[in-house]
Amino acid sequence: MGTKVDSAGLHWRKSSHSGGGNDCVEIAFTADGTAVRDSKNPAVGALSLPAAGWDALLSAARSGELNLR
């Protein structure tokens, strides 16, 4: 399970597939894994995922497992 992380000082990036708007998820790599935040509201904070959790999330997204349509 992820934990809330202090996002100050992290290098945040958006996917190259984002439309350039402010409606996507941003990520930052940390010493322990990956931090994830909502680009619309970065002041709320970020969720920290361990490396194995980030890998599992990417795998599920790539396989279509997360497509809820």
C-alpha positions in Angstrom: 0.0 0.0 0.0 1.2 3.5 -0.7 2.0 6.2 1.8 1.8 10.0 1.6 5.1 11.6 0.8 6.6 15.1 1.1 6.8 16.2 -2.5 9.0 19.2 -2.0 12.2 19.0 -4.0 11.1 16.1 -6.2 11.5 16.4 -10.0 8.0 15.9 -11.4 7.2 14.8 -14.9 4.1 14.2 -17.0 3.6 11.6 -19.7 4.6 12.6 -23.2 1.1 11.4 -24.1 -0.6 14.0 -21.9 -2.5 16.7 -23.8 -0.4 19.5 -22.3 -3.3 20.5 -20.0 -3.3 20.2 -16.3 -5.4 17.1 -16.1 -3.1 14.2 -15.8 -1.0 12.3 -13.3 2.6 13.4 -12.6 5.3 11.1 -11.3 8.7 11.6 -9.6 11.2 8.9 -8.9 12.4 8.7 -5.3 15.0 6.7 -3.5 12.4 4.2 -2.4 10.2 4.0 -5.5 7.9 6.4 -7.3 5.7 9.3 -6.1 2.4 10.0 -7.9 0.3 13.1 -7.7 -2.7 14.8 -9.4 -1.4 17.7 -11.7 -4.6 19.7 -11.1 -4.0 19.8 -7.3 -0.4 19.2 -6.4 -0.7 20.9 -3.1 -2.8 18.0 -1.8 0.3 15.8 -1.7 1.5 12.7 -3.4 1.3 9.0 -2.9 4.5 7.0 -2.6 4.7 3.6 -4.1 7.6 1.1 -3.5 9.4 0.0 -6.7 7.4 -3.3 -6.8 4.1 -1.5 -6.4 5.0 0.9 -9.3 6.1 -2.0 -11.5 2.7 -3.8 -10.7 0.8 -0.6 -11.6 2.6 -0.2 -14.9 2.1 -3.9 -15.8 -1.7 -3.7 -15.0 -2.1 -0.5 -17.1 -0.2 -1.9 -20.0 -2.2 -5.1 -20.0 -5.5 -3.3 -20.0 -6.4 -4.6 -16.6 -7.2 -1.1 -15.4 -9.5 -0.1 -18.3 -12.8 0.4 -16.5 -14.8 1.4 -19.6 
